[in-house]
């Protein structure tokens, strides 16, 4: 009795431990992976969120600064804002009003000044200032360093600058200098004084209401502005260039996480410091929740393992109890009943065993088919690995020669009939025909039947062997059959080569009506044409001319694939390389890029394919950079040509978007978009402004009649334009002439 009791306890313990280990090992692995991936993922997400906030704020700042640069281009072409108009005693008022109108439309601008080098003056909506007056009277409370203002005005690229007030005010004066250029030569500057509150709003977008600081750094990593999360100026901590490479920073006995983003457009850097304990608060909360969840799953898993172990143990306990009763003298009266019970149990076990064998047998067929597919696909590279897999499947494929035969699996247009024929045919394999054993593999996705043949004969007539296979197949398949046969190999590991041979033969003879095709028939015919394929050549040429270095390099990688050129002779390789080099050279010479052409001298004398490939990749980079630069320059030049054409013809009655589009040979919608990008207003409004300036000048300075002036400016209907002139100016052309001529005569006196 004690023996059975000990066995029962040991059985229960063994059952529990087995299920517990099955649960515990995957549980530990899974929870470890999930824990680290979740925590690391969350940290990365927090860093990404900060980085995205910085990027979003910086993109917004870049857009605002870009708008100011576009606004500068508009000022450049605005006739009202030329040096002449701004200095003119009569038109300066209009020019000042124009500056006020532009400034009023941009909330990011606090003040705006146009500065011309030849005048040494600042022009604004409130009038003009010379350099000394502007520096010491207009902004007398701003601590401009000696020569700082003059230096910023002479820079040939835009610059954002911040200057402290000397009067003790905590704010700063933020200036954005944008040069005025003509043919690359700087002749002036537009100075935008920025709205501090708008700039601070952009920086506050990054803080996410977490304790910390936001820094705005210029190109030289000097601090332009630093704010706390409440929006107050913070200047105690300085951020150095080297500091930006670290993600951690210690300040005032606190740890901070540092994120930064530098604009590739303006060169300005935006940095964010957040207190470490606040930044990682979501991570800590997630970690604690994860610990709680792990503990709960562990308890439930242990309980479930015990229940499963108990269920496994109870049937065994009943059997052991029965044995105990049988062996006990007290149970002799139940001997026949116990014997019947065990007979039924044994019969049930045998039945279950037969069913299990059936399942294993069916599973073996699937595994064998998978093994054969892997074999012809070249999955196995070592003899030991192949033998191990065959032993597991109890599969033997002994022979002295191995080969592959490929045939189509579509033998009838009727799909239902084709399936029936195929089923009957497949059931005939594996089969030995005249000393050659064939194992069949169905590749449904490729519509192919692949047969792996092996023979024990030292020498085999391949023509005879496949002819006998064809004869056997025709007894089941009524359609006309075609077989493609790969080379014979003496090592089963190389059977994938035979499969590739068979596919190659099928492709080579795809337009023939032959029944049996052998790869060995085409191996001696195959000629390598030593030039790059026409599709690759065309794609390489087009990608280079478009400046797309990514696509160009992908095509080069394909062209220099070792599989394509490994079998070439030295002369074929040289011709092949000349063809590639010529394709690239034609693109470079077509654009007359002499500096890049020099790089071809070394290529023409080199026979090392890797060196040629690497050099062509470098040439591709250089040439694509040039092409992209030329495309940008071409776009800018086109805009300038259009504006020049408008300035030369704005007084013509025939001037219209359609006429200009015809002249430049592109669509009206494209032209309209170009004009809007150049001057910031529509084509019709811009032409109207040009004509209005001309009309106002001639009303004051010429004796022409109003009708002549309006007609000369490009308008047919004088009365209609007179009403429009009054709507714009507030008076009729006649009244405008009278008032301004009187003012002009008074000034002359």
Secondary structure, 3 states (H helix, E strand, C coil): CHHHHHHHHHHHHHHHHHHHHHHHHHHHHHHHHHHHHHHHHHHHHHHHHHHHHHHHHHHHHHHHHHHHHHHHHHHHHCHHHCHHHHHCCCCHHHHHHHHHHHHHCCCCEEEEEEEECCCCEEEECCEEEEHHHHHHHHCCCECCCCCHHHHHHHCCCCEEEEEEECCCCCCEEEEEEEEEEECCEEEEEEEEEECHHHHHHHHHCCCCCCCEEEEEECCCCCEEEEEECCCCECCCCCCCCHHHHCCEEEECCEEEEEEEEECCCCCCEEEEEEEHHHHCHHHHHHHHHHHHHHHHHHHHHHHHHHHHHHHHHHHHHHHHHHHHHHHCHHHHHHHHHHHHHHHHHHHHHHHHHHHHHHHHHHHHHHHHHHHHHHHHCCCCCCHHHHHHHHHHCCCCCCCCEEEEEEEECCCCCCHHHHHHHHHHHHCCCCEEECCEEEEEEEEHHHCEEEEEEEECCCCCCHHHHHHHHHHHHHCCCCCCCCEEECCCECCHHHHHHHHHHHHHHHHHCCCCCCCEEEHHHHHCCCCCCCCCCHHHHHHHHHHHHCCCHHHHHHHHHHHCCHHHHCCCCHHHHHHHHHHHHHHHHHHHHHCCCHHHHCCHHHHHCCCCHHHHHHHHHHHHHHHHHHHHHHHHHHHHHHHHHHHHHHHHHCCCCCCCHHHHHHHHCCCHHHHHHHHHHHHCCCHHHHHHHHHHHHHHHHHHHCCCCHHHHHHHCCCCCHHHHHHHHHHHHCCCHHHHHHHHHHHHHHHHC
